[in-house]
Amino acid sequence: MRFDHGGTRGIHLVVVPLGEEAGDILGYPVEGHELVHDDFSRIHGLESCLSACFLQVWILTASQTHEKEDHDDIDVRQPAGDRPGALEDVYTALGFTINPLFTDHNAACVVVEEGHSAFMILVRDYFQTFSDRPIGNPAESVSVSTAIFLDTREAVDVAIAAGIASGGSEDQPASDYSFMYQRQLTDPDGHVLEFGYMDPVAVEQGPEVFMSQQA
């Protein structure tokens, strides 16, 4: 849980059983942690409540939790079809990696950017446990297009070529807006991945500024 105190970002609260340390929960050693004190008045009531439940709160900075302050993790869950291995082939060909710690008979964790974003490819029965609504068929109807932006236009072309060679398809022509370049890749189950590149000037100052510089 993230806690902002006194204008300082990147403060995290870790709740652990009494007698244990935050590192026991996080799975790696943590130094410099502190117990919540009375001067943290906004959460002092929380501390009292947790103490009654034999729990305690540790305060950690973003660096102590191995996180960057300006990023949040994003995991995209999507159902697999009848050939989940075919999806893994395409995604690893794109340069993504499989995290074995979170991969089993129910799911494959495909890491897009270490520590920031990943796909969780779930078998359909397991995916159904996350919702009472029926699971759609992405081969028949599209509800989500996941966009991944790369550093160059050439990198976009390389990713699409690798995806097609590994079983994906490109069903739409490339979109070139001068300041932004995008191509779509459809995986074997019908999920749409969109790879794009945006000029740094457009990212920082907006498309209109970029276009005015090209005039």
C-alpha positions in Angstrom: 0.0 0.0 0.0 1.4 3.4 -1.0 1.3 6.3 1.6 2.2 9.9 0.7 3.3 11.9 3.8 4.3 15.6 3.9 4.6 15.8 0.1 7.0 12.9 0.0 6.1 10.3 -2.6 7.1 6.6 -2.6 6.4 5.7 1.0 5.0 2.2 1.3 3.3 0.5 4.3 3.9 -3.2 4.7 1.7 -5.1 7.2 3.4 -8.0 8.9 2.6 -10.3 11.9 4.1 -9.2 15.2 7.6 -10.6 15.6 8.3 -10.7 11.9 10.1 -8.2 9.6 9.0 -6.6 6.3 11.7 -8.6 4.5 10.0 -11.8 5.6 6.9 -10.8 3.6 8.7 -9.2 0.7 11.1 -12.1 0.2 14.3 -10.1 0.4 16.3 -8.3 3.1 15.2 -4.8 3.9 17.3 -2.3 5.8 16.4 1.0 7.5 12.7 0.2 8.1 10.9 1.9 11.0 7.8 1.2 13.0 4.9 3.6 12.6 5.2 6.4 15.2 2.7 8.8 16.7 3.9 11.6 14.4 2.3 9.7 11.5 -1.1 11.0 12.8 -3.0 10.1 9.6 -2.4 6.4 10.1 -1.9 6.2 13.9 -5.4 4.9 14.3 -4.6 2.1 11.8 -1.5 1.2 13.8 -3.6 0.8 17.0 -6.2 -1.3 15.2 -3.5 -3.6 13.7 -1.8 -4.0 17.0 -5.0 -5.3 18.5 -4.9 -8.0 15.8 -1.3 -8.9 16.5 -0.1 -7.1 13.4 2.4 -4.3 12.9 3.1 -1.7 10.1 6.6 -1.1 8.7 7.4 2.1 6.6 9.5 1.5 3.6 10.8 3.9 0.8 10.2 3.0 -2.8 13.9 2.0 -3.1 13.6 -0.4 -0.2 10.7 -2.2 -1.9 12.7 -2.4 -5.1 10.3 -0.1 -6.9 10.7 3.1 -8.8 8.7 6.0 -7.5 7.4 7.1 -10.9 6.0 3.8 -12.0 3.2 1.5 -11.0 3.0 -2.2 -12.1 0.5 -3.1 -14.7 -0.6 -6.8 -15.3 -2.9 -7.5 -18.2 -4.9 -10.7 -17.7 -6.2 -12.4 -20.8 -7.8 -15.8 -21.5 -5.9 -18.3 -23.5 -7.5 -20.4 -26.3 -6.9 -24.1 -27.0 -3.2 -23.6 -27.7 -1.7 -21.6 -24.9 1.8 -22.6 -26.0 1.2 -20.9 -29.3 0.7 -17.6 -27.4 4.0 -18.1 -25.5 5.8 -18.7 -28.8 4.5 -15.4 -30.2 5.2 -13.3 -27.1 8.7 -14.6 -26.5 9.5 -13.9 -30.2 8.5 -10.3 -29.5 11.3 -10.1 -26.9 9.2 -10.7 -23.9 10.2 -13.3 -21.2 8.3 -15.9 -19.2 8.6 -15.5 -15.4 8.6 -19.1 -14.1 7.8 -18.0 -10.6 4.3 -17.0 -11.7 3.8 -19.6 -14.4 2.0 -22.9 -13.7 -0.8 -25.1 -15.1 -3.3 -22.2 -14.8 -1.3 -19.2 -16.1 1.8 -18.0 -17.9 3.4 -14.7 -16.8 4.8 -12.9 -19.8 7.0 -10.0 -18.7 6.9 -7.0 -21.1 9.1 -4.7 -18.9 10.7 -6.1 -15.8 9.2 -4.7 -12.7 6.6 -2.6 -14.6 4.3 -4.6 -16.9 3.3 -8.1 -17.8 0.6 -10.2 -19.4 -1.0 -13.0 -17.4 -2.2 -15.5 -19.9 -4.8 -17.7 -18.1 -6.5 -20.9 -19.1 -10.2 -20.1 -19.7 -11.5 -22.0 -16.7 -9.2 -20.1 -14.3 -9.9 -16.8 -16.0 -13.6 -17.4 -15.4 -12.9 -17.3 -11.6 -12.3 -13.5 -11.9 -15.8 -12.8 -13.2 -19.3 -14.1 -13.2 -19.8 -12.7 -16.7 -19.2 -14.9 -19.8 -15.8 -14.8 -21.4 -15.8 -13.3 -24.9 -14.1 -14.8 -27.9 -11.4 -12.4 -29.1 -11.3 -14.2 -32.4 -14.9 -13.0 -33.1 -15.1 -9.6 -31.4 -12.4 -7.2 -30.1 -12.9 -5.3 -26.9 -9.3 -4.4 -26.0 -6.2 -3.4 -27.9 -3.1 -3.3 -25.8 -0.6 -0.7 -27.0 3.1 -1.0 -26.4 5.4 1.9 -27.3 9.0 1.3 -28.4 12.0 3.5 -28.8 12.1 3.7 -32.7 10.0 3.1 -35.7 12.5 0.3 -36.7 11.8 -1.4 -33.4 8.1 -1.5 -34.2 8.8 -3.1 -37.6 11.1 -5.7 -36.0 8.5 -6.6 -33.4 5.7 -7.1 -36.0 7.9 -9.2 -38.2 8.9 -11.4 -35.3 5.3 -11.8 -34.2 4.2 -12.7 -37.7 7.0 -15.2 -38.1 5.9 -16.9 -34.9 2.2 -17.4 -35.7 0.7 -13.9 -35.3 -0.9 -11.9 -38.1 -1.2 -8.3 -39.1 -4.8 -7.7 -40.1 -4.7 -3.9 -40.4 -2.3 -1.6 -42.4 0.2 0.5 -40.5 -0.9 3.9 -39.3 1.6 6.7 -39.8 0.7 10.1 -38.4 4.2 11.5 -38.8 4.5 12.2 -35.0 3.3 8.7 -34.2 3.7 5.3 -36.0 1.6 2.2 -35.1 1.2 -1.3 -36.3 -1.1 -4.0 -35.0 -0.4 -7.7 -34.3 -3.1 -10.2 -33.7 -2.0 -13.2 -31.6 -3.3 -16.8 -32.4 -6.2 -16.3 -30.0 -7.3 -13.0 -31.6 -6.0 -10.6 -29.0 -4.7 -7.4 -30.5 -1.3 -6.0 -29.6 -0.5 -2.6 -31.0 3.2 -1.6 -31.3 3.9 2.1 -31.7 6.6 4.8 -31.7 6.0 8.4 -30.8 8.5 11.2 -31.5 10.0 12.6 -28.2 8.9 16.1 -29.1 5.3 15.0 -29.5 5.5 13.1 -26.2 6.8 16.1 -24.3 5.1 19.0 -26.0 2.2 17.5 -27.9 1.5 16.6 -31.6 0.8 20.2 -32.6 4.3 21.4 -31.6 5.9 18.5 -33.5 3.9 19.3 -36.6 4.7 23.0 -36.5 8.4 22.1 -36.4 8.0 20.0 -39.5 6.3 22.7 -41.5 
